[in-house]
Amino acid sequence: MEEGDDGRGDLRKPFLHTGSWYRMGSRQSSMMGSSQAIRDSSISVLACVLIVALGPIQFGFTCGYSSPTQSALTKDLNLTVSQFSLFGSLSNVGAMVGAVASGQISEYIGRKGSLMIAAIPNIIGWLCISFAKDYSFLYMGRLLEGFGVGIISYTVPVYIAEIAPQNLRGALGSVNQLSVTIGILLSYLLGLFVEWRFLAVLGILPCLILIPGLFFIPESPRWLAKMGMTDDFEASLQVLRGFDTDISVEVHEIKGSVASSSRRNALRFQDLKSRRYWLPLMIGIGLLVFQQLSGINGVIFYSNNIFESAGISSSNAATVGVGVIQVIATAVATWLVDKTGRRILLLVSSSGMAVSLVVVAVSFYLKGSVSEDSTLFGILGILSVVGVVCLIISFSLGMGPIPWLIMSEILPIKIKGLAGSVATLFNWSFSWLITMTAPMLLTWSSGGTFTMYGMMCIFTVAFVAIWVPETKGKTLEEIQNSFR
């Protein structure tokens, strides 16, 4: 058995090749200067990010699908409110299972291989929903979609963090959440024009493009190094950094980090007691849990109902408007994250969310004591919509993209598979809790629901201020060594 071959090479080989990029690069390497190499490095990494970003677009499309289809879907299949709520939340249940499997799948066959596996249940799931005659196929499709999304939600940010140069890692890592918001917006926008069955068929497209695209991008060099594939590791890194770039320093850092993690020594749960493991794991879990406890998925999944209860007659158009704002705000965060830093954006974001939720809660409380024919009732309705819009903007500036980015940055390579699965499982578990309870809580008391979400955002501010480190401008190895 060759060096670095642990008996699983046959399974991994289809996912390791970088296609024609290696051959093209070898012909051009003699002609490129250093500035050209930098440009080529950026182009190569950006191309990889754009291809894997199809996964989060699928993620967002799944999240947004329930909002524009609620009325037609419940009418056509005679679903009750509780049955539709279960349908909306089942993607989270499937994602929990996917999250448990995501770390091990990603460690076993690589980041590209796990994304290819994730695409298959997504395609089958959308077909099940499209051809559903009753709730059984509807539920099955939603579970399958969720399973694929659970794998995608862990693998994409990890892959991007592992291939990106340190000066671009924040911006490129934020593309993950930007793609999610684009997927949500597409589902809102297309939902205005097509019926729910055809909308489900359109949900297949991101994965149909993702699968062939994965054959043209390199595998994560850090994963290849961890698996002992030295030649593939250096070739992959050279493709990503440019063929005239000296990668010796980065190769040395990655090899040193991998050597210290001793991949052949199995991780034991007792090892998680050491500071270098439990602290980043706690921070990763905490951020992903607080991201969900803000109630953002309840707002996104059921935005139509929220706008209707606020007195907005054209709720579908308002929902699309919110989707556009979310994309723009996330794009701004993508630009800011490597300039201002992760920590300050998290503090600003969670504080803004707390204030926005208080505004929405107060407006709903006051509407209960005001006549529907009064001018004040209309003003309060507008105020609640403004609060929801500010909530979306605040979330998109920090708490949307950055928890996933920080999780992918701070987890040491030795525990990344296990710890990443655990952190992703917590995220999807709380996402399911929020999605399942949001319709019932909003029926009970809209003001009370938003008040609880606002309190969670206040706790988030304290958590970030006390525990979350700044990772801007550091290599992954420097970040992970800082926890020793």
JOBEL-V145382 format. One record per pair of residues at least 12 apart in sequence whose ideal C-beta (glycine too) atoms are under 8 Angstrom apart, sorted by sequence separation. I is the first residue (numbers start at 0). J is the second residue. D is the distance in whole Angstrom. If there is no record, write none. Layout:
I	J	D
I	J	D
//
This chain:
101	113	7
104	116	6
127	139	5
128	140	4
159	171	5
160	172	6
186	198	7
189	201	6
220	232	5
223	235	6
302	314	8
303	315	6
306	318	7
332	344	7
407	419	8
410	422	8
127	140	3
128	141	7
159	172	5
218	231	7
220	233	8
233	246	7
236	249	7
366	379	5
406	419	7
468	481	7
69	83	6
72	86	8
126	140	7
236	250	7
365	379	5
366	380	7
124	139	8
125	140	7
159	174	7
220	235	4
302	317	8
303	318	6
124	140	4
127	143	7
128	144	8
156	172	6
159	175	6
186	202	8
219	235	7
220	236	4
302	318	5
363	379	8
406	422	5
123	140	8
124	141	7
217	234	8
218	235	6
233	250	6
236	253	8
362	379	5
366	383	8
65	83	8
124	142	7
217	235	4
232	250	8
362	380	8
124	143	3
125	144	7
156	175	5
220	239	7
302	321	6
97	117	7
123	143	5
124	144	4
155	175	5
362	382	4
363	383	6
65	86	7
124	145	8
217	238	5
232	253	8
362	383	4
65	87	4
121	143	7
124	146	8
217	239	6
20	43	7
120	143	4
121	144	6
124	147	7
182	205	7
120	144	7
358	382	7
359	383	5
362	386	6
358	383	8
120	146	5
121	147	4
120	147	4
121	148	7
358	385	7
359	386	4
62	90	8
119	147	7
358	386	4
359	387	6
61	90	5
117	146	8
118	147	7
224	253	5
117	147	4
224	254	6
356	386	7
117	148	8
355	386	5
358	389	7
359	390	7
221	253	6
225	257	5
355	387	8
117	150	4
220	253	7
224	257	5
116	150	7
117	151	5
355	389	4
356	390	6
225	260	7
227	262	8
354	389	8
355	390	4
114	150	7
221	257	8
226	262	7
113	150	6
114	151	7
117	154	7
225	262	5
351	389	7
352	390	6
355	393	6
351	390	8
354	393	8
114	154	6
113	154	5
114	155	7
351	392	7
352	393	4
351	393	3
352	394	6
350	393	8
110	154	5
114	158	8
349	393	8
105	150	8
348	393	5
351	396	7
100	146	8
104	150	6
347	393	8
348	394	7
352	398	7
110	157	6
111	158	8
86	134	7
93	141	7
97	145	7
101	149	6
105	153	7
110	158	4
348	396	5
349	397	7
89	138	6
93	142	4
96	145	8
97	146	4
100	149	8
101	150	4
105	154	5
347	396	7
348	397	3
349	398	6
92	142	6
93	143	6
95	145	8
96	146	6
97	147	6
99	149	8
100	150	7
347	397	6
348	398	5
86	137	6
90	141	5
93	144	6
94	145	4
97	148	7
98	149	4
101	152	8
102	153	7
110	161	7
346	397	8
348	399	8
82	134	6
86	138	6
89	141	4
90	142	8
93	145	2
94	146	7
97	149	2
98	150	8
101	153	4
105	157	7
344	396	6
345	397	5
85	138	7
89	142	5
92	145	6
93	146	4
96	149	6
97	150	5
101	154	6
309	362	8
344	397	4
345	398	7
348	401	8
90	144	5
91	145	6
93	147	8
94	148	5
95	149	7
97	151	8
98	152	7
309	363	8
76	131	7
86	141	6
90	145	4
93	148	7
94	149	4
97	152	8
98	153	6
162	217	8
308	363	8
76	132	8
78	134	6
89	145	6
93	149	7
293	349	8
345	401	6
76	133	6
162	219	6
344	401	6
345	402	8
76	134	6
90	148	6
94	152	7
144	202	8
161	219	4
162	220	7
140	199	8
147	206	8
161	220	7
286	345	8
293	352	6
409	468	8
54	114	6
61	121	8
161	221	4
289	349	8
341	401	5
57	118	8
76	137	7
158	219	5
161	222	7
310	371	8
335	396	8
398	459	7
409	470	7
157	219	8
294	356	7
405	467	7
408	470	5
51	114	6
54	117	7
293	356	8
328	391	7
332	395	6
341	404	7
54	118	8
57	121	6
324	388	6
328	392	4
331	395	8
332	396	5
336	400	7
341	405	6
72	137	8
331	396	7
332	397	6
336	401	7
405	470	6
130	196	8
310	376	7
321	387	7
325	391	5
329	395	4
129	196	5
310	377	7
317	384	7
321	388	6
324	391	6
325	392	8
328	395	4
329	396	8
332	399	7
333	400	7
408	475	6
412	479	7
128	196	8
129	197	8
320	388	8
324	392	6
328	396	6
332	400	6
336	404	7
411	479	5
311	380	7
325	394	8
332	401	8
409	478	6
410	479	7
129	199	4
310	380	4
321	391	6
325	395	5
329	399	6
408	478	5
409	479	7
128	199	4
129	200	5
309	380	4
324	395	8
329	400	6
411	482	7
126	199	8
311	384	6
409	482	7
125	199	5
126	200	8
309	383	4
125	200	7
309	384	5
164	240	7
125	202	4
126	203	7
162	239	5
125	203	5
305	383	8
306	384	7
309	387	8
367	446	7
121	202	8
122	203	5
306	387	8
363	444	8
121	203	8
305	387	6
363	445	4
364	446	4
61	144	5
363	446	4
61	145	7
122	206	5
121	206	5
122	207	7
302	387	8
360	445	8
361	446	7
360	446	5
363	449	7
61	148	5
119	206	8
360	447	8
118	206	4
360	448	8
298	387	6
360	449	4
57	147	7
58	148	5
359	449	5
360	450	4
57	148	7
118	209	5
118	210	5
298	390	7
357	449	8
58	151	5
298	391	7
356	449	5
357	450	8
360	453	6
14	108	6
15	109	7
57	151	7
58	152	6
115	209	8
356	450	7
14	109	5
114	209	7
115	210	6
295	390	8
15	111	8
55	151	7
295	391	8
356	452	5
357	453	5
10	107	8
11	108	5
14	111	4
54	151	4
55	152	8
356	453	3
10	108	6
11	109	6
14	112	4
115	213	6
13	112	8
114	213	6
295	394	5
7	107	7
54	154	7
55	155	6
353	453	5
356	456	6
7	108	8
11	112	7
14	115	7
54	155	5
293	394	7
352	453	8
10	112	8
111	213	5
52	155	7
295	398	8
353	456	4
51	155	5
295	399	8
352	456	4
353	457	5
111	216	7
293	398	6
350	456	8
353	459	8
51	158	6
111	218	5
349	456	5
352	459	8
353	460	7
51	159	7
110	218	7
111	219	8
290	398	5
109	218	5
110	219	5
289	398	7
290	399	8
109	219	7
349	459	4
350	460	6
47	158	8
48	159	6
349	460	5
110	222	6
290	402	5
109	222	5
289	402	8
48	162	8
109	223	8
345	459	8
346	460	6
349	463	6
47	162	6
48	163	8
286	401	8
287	402	5
106	222	8
183	299	6
286	402	4
287	403	7
62	179	7
105	222	8
109	226	8
346	463	6
44	162	6
345	463	5
346	464	7
44	163	6
59	178	7
63	182	7
67	186	7
283	402	8
286	405	6
287	406	6
44	164	7
55	175	5
58	178	8
59	179	4
62	182	7
63	183	4
66	186	7
67	187	6
75	195	7
286	406	7
55	176	7
58	179	5
59	180	6
61	182	8
62	183	6
63	184	7
66	187	6
342	463	7
52	174	6
56	178	5
59	181	6
60	182	4
63	185	8
64	186	5
67	189	8
68	190	6
283	405	7
345	467	6
44	167	7
48	171	5
52	175	7
55	178	4
56	179	7
59	182	2
60	183	7
63	186	3
67	190	3
71	194	6
72	195	5
282	405	7
283	406	4
40	164	7
54	178	8
55	179	5
58	182	6
59	183	4
62	186	8
63	187	6
66	190	7
67	191	7
71	195	5
191	315	6
49	174	8
52	177	8
53	178	8
56	181	6
57	182	6
59	184	8
60	185	6
190	315	7
191	316	8
342	467	6
41	167	7
45	171	8
48	174	5
52	178	4
56	182	4
59	185	7
60	186	5
64	190	8
283	409	6
341	467	8
342	468	7
44	171	7
55	182	7
59	186	7
63	190	8
68	195	4
282	409	6
283	410	6
342	469	5
187	315	8
191	319	7
341	469	6
56	185	7
340	469	5
341	470	6
68	198	6
279	409	4
280	410	7
341	471	6
67	198	7
187	318	5
188	319	5
279	410	6
340	471	4
187	319	5
279	411	7
308	441	7
64	198	7
187	321	8
188	322	7
280	414	7
296	430	5
300	434	5
304	438	7
337	471	6
64	199	7
184	319	7
187	322	4
276	411	7
283	418	7
287	422	5
291	426	6
336	471	8
275	411	6
283	419	8
287	423	7
290	426	7
297	433	5
301	437	6
305	441	7
284	421	7
288	425	5
292	429	6
296	433	5
297	434	6
300	437	7
301	438	6
304	441	7
308	445	6
64	202	7
184	322	4
276	414	6
280	418	5
284	422	5
287	425	6
288	426	7
291	429	4
295	433	8
296	434	5
183	322	6
184	323	6
279	418	7
283	422	4
287	426	4
291	430	5
294	433	6
297	436	8
298	437	8
297	437	3
301	441	7
305	445	8
61	202	7
184	325	7
280	421	7
284	425	5
288	429	5
291	432	8
292	433	7
296	437	8
60	202	5
180	322	7
183	325	7
184	326	5
276	418	7
280	422	7
291	433	5
271	414	7
294	437	7
297	440	8
270	414	8
297	441	8
57	202	7
60	205	7
180	325	5
181	326	6
180	326	5
266	413	6
271	418	8
57	205	4
266	414	6
56	205	5
57	206	6
177	326	7
180	329	5
54	205	7
260	411	7
262	413	7
266	417	6
297	448	8
53	205	4
57	209	7
177	329	5
260	412	5
261	413	7
53	206	7
176	329	6
177	330	6
260	413	4
294	448	7
53	208	6
54	209	6
177	332	8
257	412	6
294	449	7
297	452	8
53	209	4
173	329	7
176	332	8
177	333	5
256	412	6
294	451	8
51	209	8
294	452	3
50	209	7
53	212	7
173	332	6
174	333	6
293	452	6
173	333	4
292	452	7
294	455	7
50	212	4
51	213	8
293	455	6
50	213	7
170	333	5
173	336	5
292	455	4
293	456	5
170	334	7
172	336	8
50	215	7
51	216	7
50	216	5
170	336	6
289	455	7
292	458	8
293	459	7
169	336	4
170	337	5
289	456	8
292	459	8
169	337	4
47	216	4
168	337	8
289	458	7
46	216	7
47	217	7
167	337	7
289	459	4
166	337	7
169	341	7
289	462	6
286	462	8
285	462	6
286	463	8
285	466	7
286	467	7
282	466	6
281	466	7
282	467	6
282	468	8
225	412	6
221	412	7
47	239	7
20	215	7
43	238	6
44	239	6
18	214	6
19	215	7
20	216	8
43	239	5
18	215	4
20	217	7
43	240	8
16	214	7
17	215	8
18	216	8
43	241	7
14	213	7
17	216	7
40	239	7
17	217	4
40	240	5
279	479	7
17	218	8
40	241	4
39	241	4
15	218	5
38	241	8
39	242	7
279	482	5
14	218	6
36	240	8
37	241	7
40	244	6
275	479	8
278	482	5
36	241	3
35	241	8
36	242	7
276	482	8
36	243	4
37	244	7
275	482	4
15	223	7
35	243	7
36	244	5
274	482	6
275	483	5
274	483	7
31	241	7
33	243	6
31	242	6
32	243	7
33	244	8
31	243	4
15	228	7
21	234	7
24	237	8
87	300	5
24	238	6
28	242	4
87	301	8
11	226	7
27	242	7
28	243	6
180	395	7
15	231	6
17	234	7
21	238	6
25	242	7
17	235	6
20	238	5
24	242	4
176	395	8
180	399	7
256	475	8
179	399	8
256	476	4
5	226	7
17	238	5
255	476	7
5	227	7
252	474	6
3	226	7
4	227	8
176	399	5
177	400	7
253	476	7
256	479	7
3	227	3
176	400	3
252	476	5
256	480	8
2	227	7
3	228	5
175	400	7
3	229	6
2	229	7
173	400	4
176	403	7
172	400	7
173	401	7
175	403	6
175	404	7
172	403	7
173	404	6
69	301	8
172	404	4
66	299	7
70	303	8
62	296	7
66	300	6
69	303	6
65	300	5
66	301	7
69	304	8
169	404	7
172	407	7
63	299	7
65	301	8
66	302	5
67	303	7
168	404	8
172	408	8
62	299	6
66	303	5
62	300	7
168	408	7
160	404	7
161	407	8
156	403	4
160	407	4
67	315	6
156	404	6
159	407	7
160	408	6
156	406	7
157	407	5
67	318	7
152	403	7
156	407	4
66	318	6
221	475	7
157	415	7
63	322	7
157	419	6
153	419	5
153	420	7
153	423	4
152	423	6
149	423	7
152	426	7
152	427	7
149	427	6
145	427	8
169	471	6
166	472	7
165	472	7
165	473	7
106	415	8
165	474	5
106	416	4
165	475	8
105	416	6
102	415	7
103	416	6
102	416	4
105	419	8
161	475	7
102	417	6
160	475	7
102	418	8
102	419	5
103	420	7
101	419	7
102	420	3
101	420	6
102	421	8
100	420	7
99	420	6
102	423	8
98	420	6
101	423	6
98	423	4
99	424	6
98	424	4
98	426	7
95	424	6
98	427	5
97	427	8
95	427	5
94	427	4
95	428	6
91	427	5
94	430	7
95	431	7
91	428	8
94	431	8
91	430	5
92	431	6
91	431	3
88	431	5
91	434	6
91	435	8
88	434	4
87	434	6
88	435	4
87	435	8
84	434	8
85	435	8
84	435	6
84	438	5
84	439	7
80	438	7
//
